[in-house]
Amino acid sequence: MMPSLLWILLPALVALAVGWCASAWFHQRKIAALLVQHKAARQTEAERAGQVKRQIAQLQAELAARPPARPSAGPVAPSRDPRTPAEVAAEAAAARRAAVEKLVPDHGFAPTAVANHGFVRTEVME
């Protein structure tokens, strides 16, 4: 009884050890590849950040070299529209309501682009 148990247990332990070593080797390779990708991504982001900093410095230098903006000539002339803002808003709301009412037919459903109530025209073939 004992020798047969050893013949089963020993190969199982060897298979377990070989499997563990193969798994560790495979995952170490994957981790190494991911670390290389991560390092490349960090270098790319560092280059982009440096480029952005250079562009910001260039834009700030261009803004500093620009002459200051001229002040406006005077106050803006008021509108000559005799209507009050409330009247203008009421007219705009009425125009929106009219546009919506024109789009929605009497039955209350929105119009569709499908003719013949969605069915294909059928013809009798002789």
C-alpha positions in Angstrom: 0.0 0.0 0.0 2.7 2.4 0.9 4.8 2.0 -2.2 1.8 2.7 -4.5 1.0 5.9 -2.5 4.6 7.0 -3.0 4.4 6.3 -6.8 1.3 8.6 -7.0 2.4 11.3 -4.5 5.9 11.8 -5.8 5.0 12.5 -9.5 2.2 14.8 -8.3 4.7 16.8 -6.3 7.1 16.9 -9.2 4.3 18.1 -11.5 3.3 20.7 -9.0 6.8 22.1 -8.7 7.3 22.1 -12.5 4.0 23.8 -13.0 4.8 26.4 -10.4 8.2 27.1 -12.0 6.6 27.4 -15.5 3.9 29.7 -14.2 6.5 31.9 -12.4 8.7 32.1 -15.5 5.8 33.0 -17.7 4.4 35.7 -15.4 7.9 37.2 -14.8 8.2 37.6 -18.6 4.8 39.3 -18.7 5.7 41.6 -15.8 9.0 42.5 -17.5 7.2 43.4 -20.8 4.6 45.5 -18.9 7.4 47.3 -17.1 9.0 48.2 -20.4 5.7 49.5 -21.7 5.1 51.5 -18.6 8.6 53.0 -18.8 8.0 54.0 -22.4 4.7 55.6 -21.6 6.2 57.6 -18.7 9.0 58.8 -21.0 6.4 59.8 -23.7 4.3 61.7 -21.1 7.4 63.4 -19.8 8.3 64.6 -23.3 4.7 65.8 -23.9 4.7 67.7 -20.5 8.0 69.3 -21.5 6.6 70.3 -24.9 3.5 71.8 -23.2 5.7 73.8 -20.8 7.7 75.1 -23.7 4.6 76.1 -25.6 3.1 77.9 -22.6 6.4 79.8 -22.1 6.4 80.7 -25.8 2.8 81.9 -25.6 3.5 83.9 -22.5 6.5 85.6 -24.2 4.3 86.4 -27.2 1.6 87.9 -25.0 4.2 90.0 -23.1 5.6 91.3 -26.4 2.2 92.4 -27.6 1.2 96.0 -27.2 -1.5 96.6 -24.7 -5.1 96.7 -26.0 -6.5 100.1 -26.7 -9.4 101.2 -24.5 -12.7 101.6 -26.2 -13.7 105.0 -27.7 -16.7 105.4 -25.3 -19.8 103.8 -24.0 -21.8 101.6 -26.4 -24.8 103.3 -27.9 -28.1 101.9 -26.5 -30.4 99.9 -28.8 -33.1 101.8 -30.6 -35.6 99.0 -30.2 -38.7 100.5 -28.4 -39.8 97.1 -27.0 -38.9 96.0 -23.5 -36.9 92.8 -22.9 -40.1 91.2 -21.6 -41.9 91.9 -24.8 -39.0 90.5 -26.9 -39.0 87.3 -24.7 -42.8 86.9 -25.1 -42.5 87.2 -28.9 -39.8 84.7 -29.0 -41.8 82.2 -26.9 -44.8 82.7 -29.1 -42.7 82.0 -32.2 -41.3 78.8 -30.6 -44.9 77.7 -29.6 -46.1 78.3 -33.2 -43.2 76.3 -34.6 -43.9 73.3 -32.3 -47.7 73.5 -33.1 -46.9 73.4 -36.8 -44.8 70.3 -36.4 -47.2 68.3 -34.3 -50.4 67.3 -36.2 -53.9 67.1 -34.7 -53.6 63.4 -33.6 -50.7 64.4 -31.3 -48.0 62.1 -32.9 -44.9 63.5 -34.5 -44.8 63.1 -38.3 -42.7 60.3 -39.8 -40.9 60.0 -43.1 -42.4 56.6 -43.8 -45.3 56.7 -46.3 -48.3 54.4 -46.4 -48.3 54.0 -42.6 -45.1 52.0 -42.6 -46.3 49.2 -45.0 -44.8 48.5 -48.4 -47.2 49.1 -51.3 -48.5 45.7 -52.5 -49.7 45.0 -56.0 -51.4 41.9 -57.3 -49.3 40.1 -59.9 -51.2 38.1 -62.6 
